[in-house]
Structures are given as structure tokens and as C-alpha cells.
């Protein structure tokens, strides 16, 4: 897996806690990895790579990725994985 991991700040942790509180009104069970003390925010870039693809991906990122990345969240979608059904869209 190749992924980017943002710095965990109190603000990000609070946003995640608010999301968990919001989702508690819905049926279903929270995966243990999303609990406040275990959650690791990340952005997956690639998964299930062969060794050759992994090394090529790392080289590409090393050459082209300029860190740190500053970003602004403009939209959040909730996806029902693995079915890719959008459950809630355009939360702003």
C-alpha cells in the first residue's frame, strides 16, 4: 500500500469525533479501526501492487511529490465499500 498520512492535530481529531457522533444515529457497527484512539487518517494512493509497481510508484512520488501539502476540504462523500455506493454526498 502507498498512502499519504496527514499530521494528526487536535482539530482533525475533533472533526473525526464529530463525525463518529453524527454517524452514531445510523444503523450499523463502527469498524474498530475508526474509533478515536485507533483511527489513522490517510489517503490511499495505490493498493495491491506487485513489487515492481511498488518500487515504480515510490520513485514517481519521490520525484514529483512536493511536501508538505496544503489542502482545503471542499467536499466529503461517504462510500459504502466495497459496493462503491454513495450514501451521503456533498457535505459542506
C-alpha positions, 0 to 999 in steps of 0.5 A: 500500500502507498498512502499519504498520512496527514499530521494528526492535530487536535482539530482533525481529531475533533472533526473525526469525533464529530463525525463518529457522533453524527454517524452514531444515529445510523444503523450499523457497527463502527469498524474498530479501526475508526474509533478515536484512539485507533483511527489513522487518517490517510489517503490511499494512493495505490493498493495491491501492487506487485513489487515492481509497481511498488518500487515504480510508484515510490520513485514517481512520488519521490520525484514529483511529490512536493511536501508538505501539502496544503489542502482545503476540504471542499467536499466529503462523500461517504462510500459504502465499500466495497459496493462503491455506493454513495450514501451521503454526498456533498457535505459542506 
